[in-house]
Amino acid sequence: LVSSKMLFVFAYQTGHTTGPSLNNDKLYKFAYSAEVYVDQVKASLQKSAGYRISSGVDVNLLWRNPDNDDDQLVKITMKDVQVENVNERPAAQNIFKGKSTEKIIGKDYLEALQRPIVVELVRGKVKTFYSYQNEPGFTQNIKRGLASLFQLQLHSGSSREVDISGKCNTTYHVRQDQVTKIKDLDSCEIERKRFTSHNRILDVGTKGTSATVYVLEDSFIKSIKAEENFVFVLNYRRKTGAKIISKQRLELKSLQAGMGLIAAKQVAGVIKTLDPNYVAIPLEAEPVKSECKKCPSLSEHWQSIREYMHPDKLSKPEAAKSFLSFIQNIRKATKEEILKIIRSENKEFLPQVVDAVTSAQTPESLEAILEFLDFKDASTFILQERFLYACGFASHPSEMLLKSLTEKFKGDVANEEIRETLVIVMGALIRKLCDREGCKLPAVVEAKRLILNRLEKAKKDDNVQMYLLALKNALLPEAIPVLLKYTESGEGPISSLAATALQRYDPSFLTKEVKETMNRIYHQTRKVHEKTVRTTAAAIILNSNPSYMEVKNILLSIGELPMEMNKYMLSMIQDILHFEMPSSKTVRQVLKDMRAHNYDRFSKMGSSSAYTGYITRGPDVSSTYSLDILYSGSGILRRSNMNIHVFDRNTELHAIQVVIEAQGLESIIAATPDEGEENLDSFAGMSAILFDFQLRPVTFFKGYGDLMSKMLSATGDPMNVVKGLVLLTDFLQEIQLQSGPTASAEFMGGLAIDISGGMEFSLWYRESKTNVKNRVAVFIAGNTEVDSFFVKTGMETTLEAETALDFISTVQFSQYPFLVCMQMDRVDSPFRTHMTKYESLPSGRRYTARRGKAATLAGNEYPLHQENSNMCKKVFGAKSDSAGSWF
């Protein structure tokens, strides 16, 4: 709400109805107060942290344009400034107790604050703001906030006004003796730091309102009440949030005899007569940030948190907490300070330092890390990979980052896996920049052209796959025809990869041509395709608003497919029905036809399956897990796919996907391969998506010789897919309060993650086993603060949790139908929240109020279909106690 201390006589005579007018030779004496409150979103203001600045304000008319009564010069002076708590508090908790205003603010600042300002009002709007040039920015902003209250329009309507908040859309509602001014804060043009997370679910929701009520009496402004409200909430946990409320009040206390007007024809003459040191300065606030005098250096801070960043501790909340605080300090550091730490650290801690430096996303941090890393040196492979993955997870990547990676890709890269990761990450950055309307940026245009042109010229399968993975991250609409070509005419892994890339597109991008191609692939009308490609094609069709005939043809095909594919497709249809997916309505319509829905078709045997269930269902977000597993007819795993999606009403986030694929293993057990898979090389590997970012796939073995050597030397240890620290939520918004101070809201969420997976194989026991282990710890920190230079007030919120999720699939293929047991288990998950409200002075005097809560989310074995539960009983009932030699 807008508030101000000044009274104006409103003259309603002909030709003078546009703005307030002060009486000649009068001194208007006002009482002024500006209050700020910081607290949780739904908390009452009575217990909020905050403070109040109060003063008297003298207002008098200096000059009125002899040719235009609506052009006036007004002097405004703050007097008897006081600072106090916004809420009454015991003496022991009052940081201002026993301190004079001069002691709190400082003598020079207090003198500057009480120095008069002069405002030229034309038709009720501030045309020019006069003050002293070398005053501290903070005191200037306090006086700008006061001057902004003088802007008043006496007729209803909207306009763009400039005040302390910048240039904003403002609407006036006039009713008898009351004027209400509403300012659209989202429309304000002002330079302030702001960045948000890439995905809306991981981001912070914001809302800001501003209203000022003027009460008029006998053509005077009797009072002004102004209020601004700012609310910030985590989209994925709306209980975690904060609000800032700023109030201004101006009340007329008395009217006294004042000095006469200064005689002059021009404003310049009046200002010169009054004080030649006055200069015209912008009414828009200037950036002000108080410096931290006792803050540790970057090196000192690193030493204090270093122990928590050891590789063995990376799945603990303390690691994520330290990671976030380190990023905050890196963002304030110079390139030289950052390089000093990178160059002095050992190989155990360096990967974590690289995670943090890259996640800071400042020009200085990017320059430092690029100067340190040498892509021509294959020995620093781990550091290069950690750097690239941190780029892929970047919350608000810059064009410069993409440009730098493109240059590195075009140059010499010693390690082929790093070269592959480079282009995959480029794809992810293209998508993020395009999502922020940056698709036409020169660096984005160049990177897109490079990927598409090189894919077209690629001859080796490895190169084709590399560029397809980049397109799987980029999700460019113009890449769809290329992906269709490789899906339909490609071989083996290339065809499968192109199909899964198409599966990631929003259904709105999947044209009639896409669906026709997917139908040709599924029904094999042109050539024989592998089961993995056919089932992906079916999933795309069923997830893209399928027609009645498309669904009917898929259902009629069941029974004519290879045995395990029959079972898999049945499971997919049943999953669509039980989970009420968008196409379930059409599926039910088709099932009324007995040719599609009969016992023969729906009683096919096999062990492949597909199942979706809820992990959580909440008012803010919900999350689902899905597990599907496809076997070859011989009982060997073909593909297992675990997914976790998080979604709200408007957005979806693909949080985790881990796919284990195997092919060409039938020769080991002297089995017959399925149709279309007779000539496949032996291969097993794993691919992962983490927070919408496709990582570089990991190969367990490739070729029969590699398979046999690894079987003989197998340790049974899982292979790491991703390990490190990821910046999930990254939100900062600086706010210019109308009363003068600067406020800020910063929310950061860090994830310490360790995902590994393995495929074990025992010929002796004729069993295979896949295990995907997910270890994660999350730490979220929010700090909402109002910085008034001489006092800070704010609220810190933290949330931490850790959990482990295992997906285990055990297959016994000593008989047919073979026995398959799938398990998805989560361990007990501790969960803690803390909230601290504070007020502090530069001297170190501080008031804090703390509150915390701890709980444990009980472990859980997530339910799958009943058939799986029955099978697990058989598997573990039949299993021998003696251990086998696993691969």
N, C-alpha and C positions, 0 to 999 in steps of 0.2 A: 504494500500500500504506500502511496506517496505521502510524505509528511513534510511540513515546512513551517518556519516561524515567521510569518509576516502577515500583516493585515493590509488588505487593500480596500480602498473604497471603490465600489463598482458604479461607474456613472452610466446610467441607462439613457441619457439624453441622446438626441438624434446624432448619428455619426460616431457614437462612442459606445459600442456595445460588445466589442470583440475581446477585451481583456480587463483585468483589474486595474484600478487606478488609485494611487495613494493621495491623500490630502496634502496640500502644501503646508509647510511649517509645523508638521506634526512628527512626533517620534512614537513609533509603535513598539511596545515592549512585549516580547513573547517569552514563553517558557518552552524549551525544546528538549526532547529526549530521543535517543537512538538506542534501541535494544537489539541484541542478538541472542538467539537460543539455539542450542544444538542438542539433539536427543534421538532416541529411537522413534520410528515413524508414528506409532500409535500412543506414545507416552504423553502424559499431561505436561504442560509447560512448568508446573510448580516445582518440579525436581530437575529441570534441565540445567545443563551447564550454560554459562553465558555471562554477559556483563551489560552495563548500561552507561552510556555517556550522556550527561545532561548539562544544560547551560541555559543562561538567558540569551536572548537574541534581540538586538536592537535593529530596527529597520526604519530608514527615513528616505524621503525623496530628495535627490540632489538637483535634478534638472528635468524639465519637460520640454519637448520640442515645440517651439512656438507655432510651427506649421502643422503639427500632428500630435494631438493629445494622447495618441496611443503609443508614442515613442517616449520612454522614460528611462532615466538613470536612477538606480536604487542602490543605496549602501546597506550592507548587511554585516553586522558585527556580533561574534560570539563572545559572551562574557561569563565569568565565574564557572568555568568548566569543572565538572566533577565526574569521577569514575567510581563505580560501585558494582556489587553483585546484582544480577538481574533478579535473583530470588533471595529472600532473607535466609541467613545462614548463621550458625553459631560462630562466635569469634574465632575459635580454633580452626574453622574451615574457611575463613574469609581471608583471601590472599591480599586484599586491599586494606585490611585493618591496620590502623596506625600509620598509614602512608598518605602523605599529602598528594594532591593532584600533580604538583610540580615534580615530586619524587617519582610518581608512577609514569608520567608522560615524559618528563625531562624538561628542564627550564627552556631550552631553545625551541623545542617542539610546542610547548604550551604558549610561548610568545607568538610563534608563527600561527598557531591555531586561532588566537584571539586578535590577529591582525585583520582589519576589515577587508571585504571584497566588494566589488562594484559590479552590478549586473545591468545591462541594457535590455529592457523589455520592450518588444514591439508587438502590438496586438496580442499581448499575453504570453508570448514565447520569448525565451532567452536568445537574443541575437548575438550578444557578446558578453564574455565573462572576463573580468579584469582582476588580476591578482599580482603577487610579486614573483618574479621569474625564478629566483633561486630557492624558493621554499621547498621543504621536503615533500615528496610526492604523496606521502600519507596524509599530511595536514591539508594539502590541496584537495585531495579526494573527499575528505570530510566536508570541506566547504563547498565542493562541487555538489555533493549530495544535498546539502542545504539549499543551494541555489536552484537545483533542479525542481524543488518543490514549488518554486514560484511560477512555474509554467502552468497556465490555466486558461482554458477556453470556455467561453460563456454560452456556447451553443452546442447542441448535440452533433456528433459527427466523428469521422475518423481522419487521421492524418499520420504522416511519418514525422516523428519529432526526434531531435537530438538532445540527449541529457547525459547524465553520468553513465548510464547503461549503454550508451552508443546511439545509433540511429534505429529507432524502433517504431513498429506500428502501434498507434495509440488510439483508443476510442473513448469519447466523452459521452456521458449521459447526464443531461441537465434536467432537474426537476425542482421547480420553485427555488427554495433557498439551499439546495444541495447539488453538488457536482461530483460525479463519480468518474474517475479516470482509470481505465483498464489498459495495462501495457502488455503486449504480446512478447514475452521474453524470448521465445524461440525465433522471433523475427529480428532481434537486435543484432546489428552489425558492430562488432567490437573485437579487437585482437586479443584472444585469450587462448591458452593452451587447452586442447581438448583432443582426446583420442578414445576410441572404443574398441571392444573386441570384435573379431571378424564375424563370429556366429552370434546371432541374437540370443540364443539360449544361454550362452556363456557370458552374456553382457549384463549391463546394469540398466534398468528402466529408470527414466528420469521424468520429472514433471515440475514445472516452475510456473508460479502465478504471481501477479503484481497488481494491486488495486490501491487507489488513493481516494479518500472521501473528503471533500471540502464542504464545510458548513458555513453558510453566509448569514449575516445578520445586519440589517440596516445598511446594506451595500458593502459590508465589511466581510472579510474572511474571519470568522470567529474561531475556527479550529480546523486542523488538518490531521487526518489519521491515515498513515500509509503502512501497508504490510506486504512483504514478499515471502512466499513459501517455496522452498525447494525440497523435493523428495527424491531419494535414491534407493532403489531396491534391487537386489540380485534377482535376475529373472528366474533362476533355477531354485531359489530359496527366498521367497519374499519376506520371510521373517527377519532375514538379515538385511538391514537397511538403515537409513539415517535421514533426518530432516534438519534443515536450517531455516529458521524463521527470523526475519529482520523487520523490526517495527520502528517507525518514526512518528513522533507526535509534536504538533506545534499548536500552542494555545495562546490567544491574545489575553494578556493580563491587564494592560493599562494603555492609555493614550495620553501622551504628554506633549507639552509645547516643544517644538524642535527648532533647528536652524532653518534659516530661509534658503530659497533656491539659489543656485549659482547661475548668474546671467551669462549666457553664451549661445551662439547660433549652432555650433557643431559639438558633437560628443567629444572629439579630440581636445577641444579647448577646456572642457569641464575636467577631463581626466588630468590634463597638464596642470590646471590650477589646484586640483585636489592633491596629487602627488605624482611627480614626473616618473617615479619608479614603477608605477603600474604598467603592466603589459597585458595585451589580450592573449589569453591562452584557451585551448579547447575545453569545452564543457565535458567532453567525453573523458572518462577516468584514464589516468596513466597507470601502466603496470607498476606494482610495488610488491617487493618480496623482502621480508626481513631475513637477514643472514644468520646462520647458526654459528655462534661464536665458540661453542664448546664441543662441536660435533667431531667425531674421530675422522681421520683421513681414510681414504679408500684402503690403504694397506693395513691400517690399524683395525678397521672393520673386518677385513678379510681374516686377519689373524684371530679375531674373537669368534668367528663362526666356522673356521676352517675344519675343526674336528667333526662337525656334523655333515660335512660334504665328502666324507670317506666313502669309497664305493660300497663297502659293506653296510652302510647306514642309509643307502639311497631309497629304501622303501619305507622310511619313517617320516612322520609329519615334521619333525625338527629339520629334516633336510629340505623339505619344501619351504618351510618358514625362513630358513637361512638363505635359500635361493632367492626368495622375493626381496628380502631386505638388501641383499647384495646387488640385485638389479637396480633398486632405488638409488643406491649410492653410486653405481656405475653411471647412471643417467646424469649425475651431477659432476662426473669426473672428466678430466682431460684425456686426450689420446695417450700422452706420455705416462700419466698415472696408471692407466689401464695396461699399457705395454709392460710397465715395471712389474706388475703382478704376474702377468702371463709368462714373462721371460724368467721369472725367479722360481716358478712352481715346479714340482716334480710330476712324473708321469701318472701317479695315482690320482692326483687332484686336478690335473690340467683339464681332463674332459669336462668336469663340473664347472670349472672356470669358463671354459669355452661356451657351455650351455648358457651361463648367465650373461657373459659379455655379448653374445649374439642376440639374446632375448631382450637386451636393453634397447636395441633398435634406435640408437642415436647416431648421428653422423660420425662422432668421435669413436664410438665403440666399433662401428663397421670398419672405419679406417684402421683401427688398431688390430683387429682380428685378421683383416686381409693382409696387413703388413707382416704379421707373425706367421700365417700359414703359407706354406710353399707347396702348391699342387704338383710341382715337378718332383717332389720328394715323396716316394712311396712309403717311407718309414713312419710318417705321421698320419697314416691312414685313419686311425681311430679319431684323432682330433678333427680331421677334415670331415669325416662322416658326422660327428657330433655337431659341428658347425652347420653343415648342410641341413640336418634334421631340424635344428633350432630355427633355421631360416624357413623351413617348410611349415613350422608351427607358428610363425610370426603373427602376432595379433593385429598389427597395422603396418604391413610392409611398405617400404618406400620404392619409388621407381628406381632410385639409385641402387638398391639392393639387387633388383632383377637385372639391371644393366651390368652390375659387377659380376654376377654369376654367369651371364651370357658371355662376357669377355673371357672369364676363366674357362668356360666350356669350349670356346673357339681356340683357346691356347693349348699349351702342352699340359696334359694331365697324366701323371705316371701310372696311377692305378685305374684299371678299367672299371672296377666297381664304383669308384668315386666319380668317374666320368658318367656312369649310368645314373648315379644318385643326383648329380648336378642337374641333368636334364629333367629328371622326375620332379625335383624341387622347383625348377623353373616353371613347370606345368602348374604346380600348386600356387605359385606366386602370381601367375597369369590370372588364374581364377579369382584370387583374392582382390587383385587390383581391378579386374573387370567388374566384380561385385560392387566396387565402390566407384563405379562410373569412370574407370581409368583405362578402358579397353583401347582408347585411341592414343594413349601416351606413346611416344616414340619407342621407349624400351619394350613396351608390351607388344607393339606391332612387330618390332624386330624379332622378339623371342618367338612369337606365333609363327612368323614366316620361316624362321630357322627350323623349328620342329617339323612343320608340315612339309617343307622342301626336302629336308634330309630324310624324312620317312619315305617320301616318294622315290628317292634315289637309293635307299638302303637295299643291299643285296643279302647280307648275312642275317640269319634269324635273330641273333643276339641284338643287333642294331635295331631291327624292326621292333622287337619287344621293348627295347629301351624307349623308343619314341612313342609306342603305344601306351606305355606306362605314364609318360608325360601327358599324353592326351587324356588318359583316365583321370588325372588330377585336374587338368585345365577345363574339361567339360565345355569345350567350345562348340557352339551350334554348327559352325562351318566344318567341324571335324566329323560330323555324323556320317556323311557319304563315305569317307575314308574308312571309318570303323566298320561300316556295313560291308565294304569290299573285303576287308581282312577276316570278318566273321564268317562270310559265306565261302570265300575261296581260299582262305588260309588253311594251314595244316596244324594239327596238334595244339601245343601251347599258344601259338599265335592266334588261332581262331578263338580259343577259349578266352584269352586275354581281351581281345577286341569285343567279344560278347559281354564280358563283365564290365567293360568300360561303358558300353551302351546302357547296361543295367543301372548305372549310377545317375543317368540323366533324369531330370524331372519328366514325368509322363507327358507333360505339355509339349516337350520337344520331339517326342517320338511320332513322327509323321506316318501317313498311310504307307509310304514306301518302306519305312522301318518295320512296320507290322507285317507287311507282305513278305519281306525278307525273312523275318523271324518265323513266320508260318512255313515258308519253303524249307528252312533249316530243320525245324522240328519234324515236319512230315517227310523230309528227305526227298523232295520232289525233283531236285537236280543232281544231288550227289549224296553219298553216305557220310554222316557226320558222327563224331564221338558223342557219347552219352553226356559228357560235361557241357558240351556246346548246346546240345538239343534241350537239356533241362534248363539251361540259362535262357534259351530262346523262349521256352514255355513260360518261365517266370516273368519275362518281359511282357509277353502277350497278356498274361493274367493280371498284371499290375498296371495295364494301360487302358483301362476302360474297354475290355474286350467285348466284341459283339456276341450275340447269341450263337451264331454259327461257328465262331472261333472257339468258344468254350465247348460247343457240342463236338466239333472235330477232335479236340484234344481228348475229351472223354471217350469218344469212340475209338481212339487209337490205343487206349489202355487194354491190354490183352494181346495186342499185336507187337508189343515192344519187347526188348530183351528182358529177362525175368526180373532183375533187380531194378531196372528202369520202370517196369510196370508198377512195382511196389512204391518206388519213389514218387511217381506221378500221382498215385492214389493218396499217398500221405500229403502231398502238396495240396490236392483238392480238399482233403478232409481238414487240413490246417486252415485253409481259406474260410471254410464253413465255421469251424469252431471258434476262430478268432474274429469273425465278422469283418473280414477284409473288404475293401471297396467292391471287389468283383463277386462277393458271396451271393448277392441278389440274383445276378445273371446265372451263376452256377446252380442255384436252387431252381430257377426256371427250367434249365436244361435237364435237371435230374427228375423232372416230372415225366420225361420221355423214357419209357422202360427200355428202349434200345440202348440208351446211354447209362441207365441206372438199373443194373440187374446183379444177381448174386454172382454170376460167372465173372463179371468184370471186377466186382468189389471184394472178391475173396482171393485175389492173387497173393501168393506166398512170396516171402522175401524178407530181408532185414534192413533195407534202406528205409529212411524215414525223414520227415520234416515236421518240426513242431515250433510253435511260437507261444510265448507266455509273458506275463507281466513280472517285472522285478519290483517296480513300485508304481502306484497310481496315486497321484497327489493333486492338490488344487493348483500348484504352480506348473510342475512338469510331471510327466510319466515316463517310465522307461520299460522297454521290452527286451527280451532275449529271444533269439531264435537259434535252433540247432538243426542242421540238416546234414545227413550223411548218405552218401551214395557208394554202393559197392559194385565191384565187377561180379559177373556170374560165378567166379571161382571163390568168392568170399574175401578177396583182398580189397582193402580200402581204395576207392577211386578218388573221393573227395569228401572231406568233412569241413563244415562251414559254421562257425560260431559268430553271431552278430549281437551287438547291443546297440539299440537306438534310444535316443532321448528326444522327446518332443513336447511341445505345448500346442496351443490352439493354432498357431500360425507357422511354426518352424520346426524342422526336424534336424537332429544332429546324429550323424553316424559315429557313435563314440568309439566302438571297437569292432573290428572284424579280424578274425584269424582263420585263414583257410589252409588246410593241409591237403595237398594233392599228391597222388601216386599213380603211376602208369607202368605198363610193361613188366609187371612182376610175376605174371602167370608162369613163366618158364621156371621159376624157382620151385614151384610145387607141381610142375608138370601138368598144368591146367590149360584149358583151351580159352584163348582170349575172346572177348565179345566181338560182335560184328563191327567192322570199321576200325578195330583196334589191334589188328593182327601184327602190324609192323611198327608199333610204338617202341621207342627206346625205353630202357628202364630208367625211371626218374622218380624222385620224391623231393618235395620242397614245401615251403611255407610262405604265405603272403599275408601281409597285415595292413589294415587301415586303422589309423588312430586319429580321432577327431577330424574326420573328413579328409585326411591326408594319407594317400596311398604310399606306403614305404617300399623300399627296394626289396623284392622277394629274396628269400634265403633258400639255398639248395642243400638238401641233405646228401643226396648223391645223384650222379648223372652217368648213365651207362652201366652195363653189366659188371665191367671190371671194377669200377668205383664202388658199386654196390657190394661186391664180394669182399673187397679190401676193408670196407667199413664194417661189414658184418663180423669180420675176423678180429678187428681192432676196437670194436664198439665198447664204450665205457658205460653206456646207459644214461650219460648226462644229457640233459635237455640242451638244445641249441638256442642261444639268445636271439631274439627278434629285435627288441628295442629295450634299451636301458638308459635312463637319464632323467633329466628334469625338464618339464614342459611348462611354459607359461600359458595358462588357460584363459583366465579372466584378466583383462588389462584395460582398466578404465580410469581416465583422469578428466575431470572437468573443473576448470577455474571459473569462478563466478564473481562478477563485480556487483556487490550489494549496493543498493541505491543510497544507503546511509554512508557509504564511503569505503569501508573495509573490503578486503579481498577474501573470498572463501574458496575452498577447494574440496572436492570429493574424489578420493582415490580408492579404488577397489582392485585388488590383485589376487589371483588364484593360481597357486602353483601345484603341480602334480609331480610326485616322485614315482616313477613307474619302472617296472621290471617285467617284461613279457618274454616267456621262453616256451619252446614247444619241442616235442620230440616224437619220433615214430619208432616204436620198438617192434621187433619181429622175432619170433621163436619158431624155427622149423621143427624142433624137437616136440614142442607142445602144440604145434600147429595153431598158434595164437599170434595176433597182432594187437598192438596197443598204441593209441595216440594220446598225448597228454599236453594240454595247453595250460600253462600256469600264468595267471595275471596277479601281480603284486602291486598294489597302488596305495599311495598315501596322499592326502589332499590337505593343503593349508590355504585358507582364504583370509585375507586381511583387508579391512576397510578403515580408512581414516578420513573423517569429515571434520574440517577445521575452518575457523574464522580467524584470520591473522590481522590484528589491528596494530602491528608493529610493537606497541608497548605492552600488549597482552594477547595471549592466544587462548582460544577455547575450542574444544572439539570433543570428538568421541571416536574411540578405537574399538573395532569389533573384530574378533577372530573366530574362526571355525576350523577345527581339524578332525580328520577321520582317517582311518587306515583299514584296509580289507584285503582279502586274497580270494580270488575266484579261480577254481580249477575246473577244466572240462576234460573228462577222461572217457575214452571210448575203447572198450575191450571186445575183441572179436575172436571167437573160437571157430576155426574152419575145418575141424576134424570130421564133421558130418554136414549133411545138408537136410533141411535149411540150417545154416550155421547160426551160432548164438552170438548176439550182439548186445552189449550193455553200455548205455551212455549215462554218464553222471555229470551233473553240474553242481558243484558245492561251493558255498561261501562260508568262511570261518567267522567267528564272533568279531564284530567290528566296533571298536571303541569310537566314541563320538564326543567331542568337547566344544563348548562355546564360551567365549569370554567377552565382556563388554566393560570398557573403562571410559568414563566421562572425566574431563579435566579442564582446569583453568590454570594458566601459568604466566609468570612474569619473567622477563629476561634475567632478573637477579637470581632465579632458581626457585623462588617461592611457588609452590604448586598445590592445588587442591585436586584430589582424585576420588572418584566413587566407582567401585568395582562390583561386578556381578558375574558369576559363572555357573555353568551347568555341565555335568558329565553323564553320559549314558552309554549303554552297550546295545548295539543291534545284534540280536541273537543270530548265530550261524544258521544256515539253511541249505537243504538239498532241494534244488528247484525241481518241481514236478515236470515230468514229460508225459507222454501218452502211456496208458495202462499197459499196452503191449510191451513197452520197454521195461516197465517194472517187473512184469512176469519173466521177461528174458533175463534180467539181472539176477533174479533168484536162482535161475537155472545155472547161470555162469558161475556164480560164487558158490553154489551148492556143488557143482561138478568139479571145481578147481582143485587140483592137487596141492597139498601143503608145501611140497618141495618147489624151490625156485628154479626158473629156467635161465638160460643165457639169453639176455635180451639184446636186440638191436633196435 
